[in-house]
């Protein structure tokens, strides 16, 4: 929300939700090893890590419209790493965190763990998707025409909410025009609809 105000344009609800989810992911690993005030700090940082992950993922060309990679991967990395810094003495952690005089061995172990998890999960996902890509009735993408129409309608026979809202708006607009100009009952409402090219905005 702060970032939205600083940018001087309306708040991005998607980014706010992703930041909240990222904050929850961020405190998952150290939850049993930290105090409440530390969880607030960790969650706050995780929110910013998530936003950075959203933009980094987009720059890498990864098709991730809901920010799942940013929330679960990038914030997850922060969650694992911060445990090595904030783990409280007397908790069941193998040693206190670095901020409490720990040796840093746990940080090294956690970094190694993240590398192994990344290689395993990334490698298995790549193999699975590669297999799906070459199975005729599965594939990884829908046809270009179906993509333009939308997967909700093409794959699931569900009219997307934006389409329902547009139809409702057009109907209301038509009713308003009919009330203002009752003699022109055959007016084509679509003449008043202007399509905006997102590339020009």
N, C-alpha and C positions, 0 to 999 in steps of 0.2 A: 504494500500500500504506500509506503514511503517512496519507493522507486516510482510508482505511478504519479504521485504528486510532484516529484522532482522533474519528471519528464514533461510536465505541463500538458498532458492529454489524458483522456479518461482511463480509469484503472482497468487493467487487464484481468478479468475474473479468472481466466485460465491460469495465469501466472500466480495469482493469489492462492488458488486451490493447490497448484503444484508445490508452492512454497510451504503450505501447511502440511501437505503429505510428506514432503521432504524433511520437514522438521520432526515429524513423527518417526520417520525412518532413521533419522540421525541419532535419536536417543535410544534406539532399540538395542544396540550392542552393549552400551555401558549402563543400561537401566538399573541393574542390580548393584552397581559398583559406585554410584555417584549420589550426590545430594540434589535436592530439588533445584536450588539456585544454579547448580552446574548444568542440569538438564535444560534450563531456560537458555543458557548461553549456547550450549551445543545445538539445540533446536534452532535458535536464531541464525547461527552460522550455517547450519544445514539448509535453511531456506535460501540463503544467498548462493550456496554451492549448487542447489537445484536450479536456480535461475541461470547461473553460469553454464550449467550442464545442458539446459534447454538450448541456449544459443550456440554452444559448442557442437552439440549434436546436429543442429541445423546446418552449421558450417561444414560439417563432415559429410553432409549429404545423406544422412540416415533418415529414412522415412519413419518418423515417430511423431504422429500428430497429437498424441495425448501426453507426451513428455514422460513416458514410462521409463525410458533409459535414464533420464536425468533424476527422476525420483528414486528409483530402486538401485541404480548402479552408482551414479556419482555421489548421491547422498549416502548410499550404503558404504562406499569407500571411506567417506568422512566418518561415518559411524564407527567403523572398525578401527580406524587410525586414532580417533579421539579417545578411545578407550585406554590406549597406552599413555595418554597424557593426564586423564582425569580420574583414573581408578584410585579409590580411596584406600588408605592404609587400614588394615583390619577387615577388608572385604575378602571375598573368596578369590580375588584375582591372584595370579601367581606371584605378583610383586606390585608395589604401589606404582601409580602413574608417575611420569617424569616430573609433573608439577609438584609431586609429594616426595621427591628424592629417589625415584626409581632409576634403575640402571639403563633403561632404554631397550633392554632385551625383548620386552614384550612388543615394542614398536617394530623391531626387526622381524619378529615372528609374525606379526599382523600384516606387515607389508608382503612377506613371503606368502602368507595365506591368501591375500588378495590376488597376487599374481597367479597362484595355482588355480583359484576359483575362476578367474577371468579366462585362463587358457582352457580349463575344462568346460565351463559353461559355453564360452564362445565357440570352441571347437566342436562340441556336440551339437550346438544350434546350427552351425554352418553345415555340418554333415546332414542333419535332418532336413534343413531347408533345401539343400542341394538335391536330395532324394525327391522331395516334394516337387521341385521345379521340373523334374523329368518324368513325373507321373501325369499322363494326359488329363485325367479327370480331377486333378488337384491343382497343380501349378501354384505360382506365387502371386500372380496379378490377374485381375479380371480384364475383359476386353476393353478397348478404348471407349467404345460406345457406352458400355455399362458403367465405366468409370465416370463418364460425363453425366450419365443419368443419376448415378449414386448407388452404392452397394446396398443401401437399405431397401431401395425399390427393386433393383435388378436381382439381388440375391435372396432377399427375404420377403419381397412383396409388401414392404412396409413403406408408407409415404413418410419421408423425413419431415421433422417438425418445421423446418424453414419453408418447405413447400406448402404445408398446411397453413402456416402463418401468412404466406404470400397470397394464397387463395382467399383466406378470410379477409385480408386487407383489401384485395381487389373487389370482393363482394361488397364490403362496406363502402368503398369508394364509389362503386357503381350505384348503390342505393342513394348516396349523398347527391350524386350528379342527377339522378332521376328526380329527386325531390326539388332540386334547384331548377331543372329544365324539364318539366314534365312533358312538353311537346316533342322532345327529341328522345323518344323511347328506344330508338335503334342506335343510340350512340355507342361507338366502340370504345370501351374503357381502356383497352390496350393502347390507345393512342396517347394516353396519359402516363403510360409506364415507360420509364427511361432506364435502360440497362447501362450500368456503370462498369467500365473495364477496370478490373482491379490493378492492372499494370499502369494505369494513368493516374491512380490516386496517390 
